[in-house]
Amino acid sequence: MRVVAAAMIMAFLAGPAFGQAPAPMPKAGEQDKDKSPTEKQAERDAEQAYKRSLGNIPEQKAQDPWGNVRSDNSAKQDSKAPAKETKAAPKKTKTGTSSN
């Protein structure tokens, strides 16, 4: 009984996989089917229409996806030169060593 149930489960799982089989591909050495003149003309017309449609797309300006996250101050700080320090801080030594 278990063997029959296992075989049925495998059959049900394998069934949809056969439905995904690709269209028949030409075998090695087979020639492609010749297209009729109307198919060739339709292909050329479609290509020309595609190229025309690409020309109708306006130029896009560069977008900054993080622009609304950054504040205006951070962009100004990057462009400025770093501030000069007036006082040098004394160097700290490691614990357990003396500089004297």
HUSUL-V653762 format. One record per run of one state. SS is the DSSP state (helix for helix, strand for strand, loop for the rest). FROM is the first residue (numbers start at 1). TO is the last residue. If there is no record, write none. Layout:
ss = (SS	SS)
from = (FROM	FROM)
to = (TO	TO)
This chain:
ss = (loop	helix	loop	helix	loop	helix	loop)
from = (1	2	20	37	56	72	80)
to = (1	19	36	55	71	79	100)
